[in-house]
């Protein structure tokens, strides 16, 4: 699915990203005086009209589809396409340095079943420039089925290992791993499926009947964008004459690291994301294909 072409590394690069050696003065200084990701959060709220999405999903699911297309698949695809076309969103700060990720990735948590006692599994998706809604839908299907079948991934195994140690020893080991994380040296097996290392971390609160809200970023990992998907709801739309029409909508909450791009760049990125969701047929095209949205 993903483009796995190896990236030639130089001294100072990370396993998953390239050091931006010619960053402007503002980005260099911000990375030093504001070193923690959680101290640089900006929150963006956006409401999406679901009219076009509902019509599109009805057509996609009209045939006998073994794993139904949902608005979650469209949102994930729209997010990774936005990151692909707006590459500054795929940057992060770590150890006071500014990096560009080698790949576009998305991550989310899968519950094995909707119950209070159900376990959660980590899900990690690698998106290549040639991917489309259909390939991403199929990948999510495989990820969900694997998680709900009880298969463990490497991140789950790592967490279980630390949890099995005596508390004093596990705390010391985790502090050492956090030091490794700061420098980008955590063994790949520990974090290969960790959502905090994705380009965008997604939480679908609508699936558990919760409204959209703010979610913090984490100083662990490299994720600079966190997206909350809220519950679908009916919203009034007023025209210039005061007449009202109800339409189904969905709220998205985006928490971003303000150091990786300026407000103008974020505004354009949000417009692109919203355009893709309100014109879902654009998601059938490869992620790398440009979109005229302005």
C-alpha positions in Angstrom: 0.0 0.0 0.0 2.6 2.5 1.0 5.5 3.7 -1.0 8.4 1.9 0.6 11.2 3.5 -1.5 14.2 3.8 0.9 15.2 7.3 1.8 19.0 8.0 1.8 19.9 9.0 5.3 22.5 11.5 6.5 24.1 12.2 9.9 21.4 13.9 12.0 18.4 12.2 10.3 16.1 9.9 12.2 15.0 6.5 11.1 11.5 7.8 10.3 12.3 11.4 9.2 14.8 13.8 7.6 16.4 16.7 9.6 15.4 20.0 8.1 18.8 21.6 8.0 17.8 24.9 6.3 14.9 25.8 8.6 14.2 29.5 9.0 15.3 31.4 12.1 11.8 31.4 13.6 11.4 27.6 13.5 14.9 27.1 14.8 14.3 29.4 17.8 10.8 28.1 18.5 12.2 24.6 18.7 14.6 25.6 21.4 12.6 28.0 23.6 9.4 25.9 23.3 10.7 22.3 23.3 7.6 20.4 24.4 4.9 19.5 21.9 2.1 19.8 24.5 3.1 23.4 25.2 2.5 24.4 21.5 -1.0 23.2 20.9 -3.5 25.1 18.8 -7.1 23.9 18.5 -9.2 24.2 15.3 -12.9 23.2 15.2 -14.7 22.6 11.8 -18.2 21.5 11.0 -18.8 19.3 7.9 -22.1 19.1 6.0 -22.8 15.3 5.6 -25.3 15.7 2.7 -22.8 14.7 0.0 -21.1 12.1 2.1 -24.4 10.4 2.9 -25.4 10.3 -0.8 -21.9 9.0 -1.8 -21.9 6.3 0.9 -25.4 5.1 -0.2 -24.0 4.6 -3.7 -20.8 2.9 -2.5 -22.7 0.5 -0.3 -25.6 -0.2 -2.8 -23.8 -3.3 -4.0 -23.1 -6.3 -1.7 -20.0 -5.0 0.2 -18.6 -7.3 2.8 -17.2 -4.4 4.8 -19.4 -1.3 4.5 -17.9 2.1 3.6 -18.4 4.6 6.4 -17.7 8.3 7.0 -14.7 7.2 9.1 -13.1 5.7 6.0 -13.7 8.9 4.1 -12.3 11.1 6.9 -9.2 9.0 7.2 -8.6 9.2 3.5 -9.3 12.9 3.4 -6.8 13.4 6.3 -3.9 11.5 4.7 -4.6 13.2 1.3 -4.5 16.6 3.0 -1.2 15.7 4.7 0.2 14.4 1.3 -0.7 17.6 -0.5 0.2 19.9 2.4 3.6 18.4 3.5 4.3 20.8 6.3 1.6 19.0 8.2 3.9 16.0 8.1 6.6 17.7 10.1 7.5 17.5 13.8 9.9 18.8 16.4 12.0 16.4 18.6 14.9 17.2 20.8 14.8 20.9 19.6 15.2 19.8 16.0 12.8 20.2 13.1 12.0 17.1 10.9 10.1 16.1 7.8 8.6 12.6 8.0 9.5 10.1 5.3 6.0 8.6 5.0 2.4 9.7 5.5 0.7 7.6 8.2 -2.5 7.6 10.2 -3.4 5.8 13.4 -6.4 5.1 15.6 -7.5 2.8 18.4 -9.8 -0.2 17.8 -12.1 -1.6 20.5 -12.7 -5.3 20.1 -16.3 -4.8 21.1 -18.4 -1.9 22.4 -18.5 -2.7 26.2 -16.9 -1.2 29.3 -14.6 -4.2 29.7 -13.5 -4.5 26.1 -9.8 -4.2 25.3 -8.3 -1.6 23.0 -5.9 -2.3 20.2 -3.5 0.0 18.4 -4.0 0.4 14.6 -1.4 2.0 12.3 -1.9 2.7 8.6 0.8 3.6 6.1 -0.5 5.6 3.1 1.4 5.8 -0.2 1.0 8.5 -2.8 -0.9 6.2 -5.1 -3.5 5.1 -2.6 -7.2 5.9 -2.9 -10.3 5.6 -0.8 -10.7 2.0 -1.9 -7.2 0.8 -0.9 -7.4 2.6 2.4 -10.9 1.1 3.1 -9.4 -2.4 2.4 -6.5 -1.7 4.7 -8.7 -0.5 7.5 -10.9 -3.6 7.1 -7.8 -5.8 7.5 -6.6 -3.9 10.5 -10.0 -4.0 12.3 -10.5 -7.7 11.6 -7.0 -8.5 12.8 -7.5 -6.4 16.0 -10.9 -8.0 16.8 -9.6 -11.5 16.2 -7.2 -11.0 19.2 -3.9 -10.7 17.3 -1.3 -8.7 19.1 0.9 -6.1 17.5 4.4 -5.1 18.5 3.3 -2.0 20.5 0.7 -4.0 22.4 3.4 -6.6 23.2 5.8 -4.0 24.4 3.3 -2.4 26.7 2.4 -5.9 28.1 6.1 -6.5 28.8 6.6 -3.3 30.8 3.4 -4.0 32.7 4.6 -7.4 33.7 7.8 -6.1 35.4 8.0 -5.0 39.1 6.7 -1.4 39.3 10.1 0.1 40.3 11.9 -1.6 37.4 9.2 -0.8 34.8 9.2 2.9 35.8 13.0 3.0 35.4 12.9 1.2 32.1 10.2 3.5 30.8 12.2 6.6 31.8 15.1 5.3 29.8 12.8 4.6 26.8 11.5 8.1 27.0 15.1 9.4 26.8 15.5 7.2 23.7 12.3 8.6 22.3 13.6 12.2 22.6 16.6 11.3 20.4 14.7 9.0 18.0 16.4 5.9 19.1 13.5 3.8 20.5 13.7 0.3 18.9 11.4 0.0 15.9 9.7 -3.1 17.4 8.5 -1.0 20.4 6.8 1.8 18.4 6.1 0.4 14.9 2.3 0.4 15.7 2.3 3.3 18.2 -0.4 5.9 17.2 1.8 8.6 18.8 4.3 8.2 16.0 1.8 8.8 13.1 1.4 11.8 10.9 -2.2 12.1 12.3 -3.7 10.4 15.3 -7.5 10.0 14.9 -10.1 9.3 17.6 -13.7 8.5 16.5 -15.7 9.6 19.5 -18.9 9.6 17.4 -18.7 5.8 17.4 -19.3 5.8 21.2 -21.9 8.6 21.0 -19.7 11.4 22.3 -19.6 15.0 21.0 -16.5 16.4 19.4 -14.0 18.1 21.8 -10.4 19.1 22.4 -7.7 16.4 22.8 -4.1 17.2 23.8 -1.0 16.3 21.9 1.7 14.2 23.6 5.3 14.8 24.3 5.9 11.1 23.6 6.3 10.2 20.0 6.1 12.6 17.0 2.4 13.1 16.2 1.8 16.8 15.4 -1.9 16.5 14.4 -4.7 14.9 16.5 -8.2 14.7 15.0 -11.3 14.1 17.0 -14.4 12.9 15.1 -17.7 13.8 16.9 -21.2 12.4 16.8 -23.4 13.1 13.8 -26.2 15.6 14.5 -28.8 17.7 12.9 -27.9 21.4 12.5 -30.1 24.4 11.5 -28.9 26.4 8.4 -30.4 29.9 8.0 -30.6 31.7 4.7 -30.5 35.4 4.2 -34.3 35.7 4.6 -34.3 33.9 8.0 -35.7 30.6 6.7 -34.2 27.5 8.3 -33.3 24.2 6.8 -32.0 21.2 8.9 -29.0 19.3 7.6 -27.0 16.5 9.1 -23.5 17.5 10.1 -20.3 16.3 11.8 -17.9 18.2 14.0 -14.1 17.7 13.7 -11.7 18.9 16.3 -8.0 19.3 15.2 -5.3 19.8 17.8 -2.0 20.8 16.0 1.5 21.7 16.9 1.6 25.4 16.0 5.4 25.3 15.4 5.2 23.2 12.3 3.2 25.7 10.2 1.7 29.2 10.4 -1.9 30.1 10.6 -2.3 30.8 6.9 -1.0 27.3 6.0 -3.3 25.7 8.5 -6.3 27.6 7.2 -5.6 26.4 3.7 -5.1 22.9 4.9 -8.5 22.9 6.7 -10.2 24.3 3.6 -8.7 21.4 1.6 -9.9 18.8 4.2 -13.4 20.2 4.3 -13.6 20.4 0.5 -12.5 16.7 0.2 -15.2 15.7 2.6 -17.9 17.7 0.8 -16.7 16.3 -2.6 -16.0 12.7 -1.6 -15.6 11.6 -5.3 -12.2 13.4 -5.1 -11.1 10.6 -2.7 -11.3 8.0 -5.5 -8.2 9.7 -7.1 -4.6 8.9 -5.9 -3.6 10.8 -2.8 -0.8 12.6 -4.7 -3.2 14.0 -7.3 -3.7 17.8 -6.8 -7.1 19.2 -6.0 -8.5 22.7 -6.9 -10.2 23.7 -3.8 -9.7 27.5 -3.4 
